[in-house]
Amino acid sequence: MNATRALIVAAGLVLASGLDPAPLRADTPAPPKLPPGYAGSTACRACHPDVWLNFYKNPHFKTLAIHKAAPETTGCESCHGPGLAHIAAHGDKSKIVAFSALAPARVLDRCLTCHGETLPRANIRRSVHTANDVVCTNCHSIHKSPTPRYLLAHKQADLCYGCHTDVRAQFDMPSHHRVNEGVVQCSDCHNPHGAFDPTWRMASRPRMVNQALANEEACIGCHPETRGPFAFEHPPVRVEGCETCHFPHGSTNARLLRRPVVFTLCLECHNGASGFGRTGAGAPTTPFTHNLANPRFQNCTSCHIRIHGSNADAFFLR
């Protein structure tokens, strides 16, 4: 065992010197000079062959492939820090940056060294995930991701369901966005790295909601017919948002509605008009009365079909 360990350490030190144990070809460029304490990524494969074997498929391999960045910002040591002392100490984890031993705040700091400038992650330090100590390595598997994109630790829906069990139940309801079927993904509507949406504090809106354009809700991305602008706006759509009438994940009601019958949903806001009631006795000046005991008037959208907004009628009629 001691002989085997000595052989591995010797191989690592040879690689750390910047030389490949195989004979160099005459046209092979000289290895870059490494800063003090750095061993180079090729030294890591002696003890971590399982990681090195598939590292070429990893997006982080680009730092090695371009051969332009400084050695301390490429490959394994760009994340794990200088590795020479780690090799000399026979793999002592205290001699290198081991993410499994880091506090959540330090994990985030390490990843944001490279990933902190792009817009989707610009608000991550103020996100709900970060506030609850959910950081990069909780969702991403850097070395052995089973997914084809984004180095996720699991399929995206299963990853989110691991914490959001209440949401998982909502997607099993009769009317739901088709996340389980693979048509829609959580990140189509949510920004897991933190969204710039000050309205997340509103009780009717879920947190970390993405935006389609400017300050528009993520719903507009898939439902552009509701965007407008309209000559006659329906105020709840523009001011309070889609969640005023719809559950965003799933509902027992058709069209993800919050109420099983349409008129009961409309009456949450339209409850003071003189033409509404059970007897049909409206105000003297009311030309038409809505008797809500009559099934004819219980589906408001039969007449008010442009309920999200209209360019033709102020009451959203045909």
NUGU-341117 format. One record per residue (C-alpha): z, x, y. Coordinates in steps of 0.25 Angstrom, whole numbers, padded with zeros to 4 digits, always signed. Layout:
BEGIN
ZXY;...
This chain:
BEGIN
+0000+0000+0000;+0004+0011+0010;-0010+0018+0006;-0017+0006+0009;-0010+0003+0022;-0013+0018+0026;-0028+0016+0023;-0029+0003+0032;-0021+0010+0043;-0030+0022+0042;-0043+0013+0042;-0037+0006+0055;-0035+0019+0062;-0049+0024+0059;-0054+0011+0064;-0045+0012+0076;-0051+0026+0080;-0064+0019+0083;-0071+0024+0070;-0077+0016+0059;-0073+0021+0045;-0088+0020+0041;-0097+0031+0045;-0103+0029+0059;-0118+0029+0061;-0124+0038+0071;-0128+0027+0081;-0114+0020+0080;-0108+0020+0094;-0095+0027+0097;-0083+0017+0096;-0077+0013+0109;-0065+0021+0114;-0052+0012+0112;-0041+0011+0122;-0027+0017+0117;-0021+0008+0106;-0034+0001+0103;-0040+0002+0089;-0052-0006+0090;-0055-0019+0082;-0062-0012+0070;-0048-0006+0067;-0043-0020+0064;-0052-0023+0052;-0044-0013+0043;-0032-0023+0043;-0038-0036+0047;-0051-0037+0039;-0050-0052+0038;-0051-0053+0053;-0061-0042+0055;-0071-0048+0044;-0074-0061+0053;-0071-0055+0067;-0086-0054+0070;-0086-0070+0070;-0075-0070+0080;-0078-0073+0095;-0069-0061+0098;-0079-0052+0091;-0087-0052+0103;-0078-0043+0110;-0082-0032+0099;-0096-0036+0098;-0100-0034+0113;-0094-0020+0113;-0092-0020+0128;-0077-0024+0130;-0066-0014+0131;-0060-0011+0117;-0047-0018+0121;-0054-0031+0123;-0062-0031+0111;-0059-0036+0097;-0046-0037+0090;-0038-0029+0100;-0043-0037+0112;-0033-0048+0106;-0023-0040+0098;-0021-0028+0107;-0022-0013+0104;-0022-0011+0088;-0020+0004+0086;-0005+0003+0085;-0006-0010+0076;-0014-0001+0067;-0005+0011+0067;+0007+0002+0064;+0000-0004+0052;-0003-0018+0057;+0011-0020+0065;+0008-0033+0072;+0018-0029+0084;+0008-0018+0087;-0003-0028+0091;-0005-0041+0097;-0003-0051+0086;-0006-0065+0090;+0003-0071+0079;+0015-0065+0086;+0012-0068+0101;+0018-0079+0109;+0008-0090+0113;+0008-0085+0128;+0004-0071+0123;-0007-0077+0114;-0013-0084+0125;-0013-0072+0134;-0020-0064+0124;-0031-0074+0122;-0033-0077+0137;-0035-0062+0139;-0050-0065+0135;-0050-0080+0135;-0043-0083+0148;-0055-0084+0158;-0064-0095+0152;-0062-0109+0158;-0058-0117+0145;-0046-0108+0144;-0043-0106+0158;-0031-0116+0158;-0025-0113+0145;-0012-0107+0150;-0009-0121+0156;-0014-0129+0144;-0005-0138+0136;-0008-0129+0123;-0003-0117+0130;+0009-0124+0135;+0013-0128+0121;+0010-0113+0116;-0003-0117+0109;-0011-0104+0112;-0024-0098+0107;-0020-0094+0093;-0015-0108+0089;-0029-0113+0090;-0038-0101+0087;-0039-0092+0075;-0044-0079+0081;-0047-0072+0068;-0050-0082+0057;-0054-0095+0064;-0060-0105+0054;-0068-0112+0065;-0082-0108+0070;-0079-0108+0085;-0067-0105+0094;-0059-0098+0083;-0051-0110+0081;-0040-0110+0070;-0044-0123+0064;-0054-0134+0067;-0052-0138+0081;-0047-0153+0078;-0038-0148+0067;-0033-0137+0077;-0029-0148+0088;-0024-0157+0077;-0014-0147+0073;-0006-0150+0086;-0011-0163+0091;-0008-0172+0079;-0007-0184+0087;-0022-0182+0092;-0026-0180+0077;-0021-0194+0074;-0029-0200+0086;-0042-0194+0080;-0040-0202+0068;-0040-0215+0075;-0052-0225+0074;-0058-0222+0087;-0057-0207+0090;-0065-0195+0095;-0072-0189+0083;-0064-0176+0082;-0061-0177+0067;-0075-0179+0065;-0079-0166+0072;-0087-0173+0083;-0077-0170+0094;-0067-0158+0096;-0054-0158+0103;-0060-0147+0113;-0071-0157+0117;-0060-0164+0125;-0049-0154+0126;-0048-0140+0131;-0037-0133+0122;-0036-0122+0132;-0032-0130+0144;-0040-0140+0152;-0040-0141+0167;-0037-0156+0167;-0025-0160+0176;-0025-0174+0171;-0020-0170+0157;-0006-0174+0163;-0011-0189+0163;-0005-0197+0151;-0019-0203+0148;-0026-0189+0146;-0025-0179+0135;-0022-0165+0138;-0031-0153+0139;-0043-0162+0141;-0056-0155+0144;-0066-0159+0155;-0080-0162+0154;-0085-0159+0168;-0076-0156+0180;-0064-0165+0179;-0070-0175+0169;-0064-0178+0156;-0069-0172+0143;-0073-0186+0138;-0085-0185+0148;-0091-0174+0140;-0094-0183+0128;-0095-0196+0136;-0103-0193+0148;-0107-0207+0150;-0093-0210+0156;-0094-0198+0166;-0101-0205+0177;-0101-0204+0189;-0101-0219+0190;-0103-0228+0202;-0092-0237+0197;-0081-0228+0191;-0070-0234+0181;-0058-0227+0187;-0050-0224+0174;-0062-0216+0169;-0063-0207+0181;-0048-0206+0185;-0040-0208+0173;-0050-0204+0162;-0055-0208+0149;-0041-0209+0142;-0037-0221+0151;-0045-0229+0141;-0047-0220+0129;-0039-0212+0119;-0046-0199+0119;-0043-0195+0104;-0043-0208+0096;-0039-0223+0097;-0038-0235+0088;-0047-0242+0098;-0062-0241+0099;-0067-0231+0109;-0054-0224+0110;-0049-0235+0119;-0034-0236+0122;-0033-0251+0119;-0039-0259+0108;-0045-0269+0117;-0053-0265+0129;-0048-0275+0139;-0033-0271+0136;-0038-0257+0140;-0045-0262+0153;-0033-0270+0157;-0024-0258+0158;-0031-0256+0171;-0037-0269+0174;-0025-0278+0173;-0025-0284+0187;-0038-0291+0189;-0037-0305+0192;-0049-0309+0182;-0041-0304+0170;-0032-0313+0162;-0030-0322+0150;-0033-0335+0157;-0045-0332+0164;-0039-0337+0177;-0044-0326+0187;-0044-0325+0202;-0052-0336+0209;-0062-0325+0214;-0064-0319+0200;-0078-0323+0196;-0075-0319+0181;-0062-0319+0173;-0059-0310+0162;-0050-0319+0152;-0045-0308+0143;-0041-0318+0132;-0056-0319+0130;-0062-0308+0121;-0074-0308+0130;-0066-0301+0140;-0058-0292+0131;-0069-0281+0130;-0070-0277+0145;-0081-0267+0142;-0091-0278+0137;-0093-0280+0152;-0088-0268+0159;-0097-0259+0150;-0097-0247+0160;-0082-0245+0159;-0083-0230+0162;-0090-0232+0175;-0103-0239+0180;-0114-0237+0190;-0118-0251+0190;-0105-0260+0191;-0091-0258+0197;-0085-0266+0185;-0093-0258+0175;-0101-0270+0171;-0115-0269+0165;
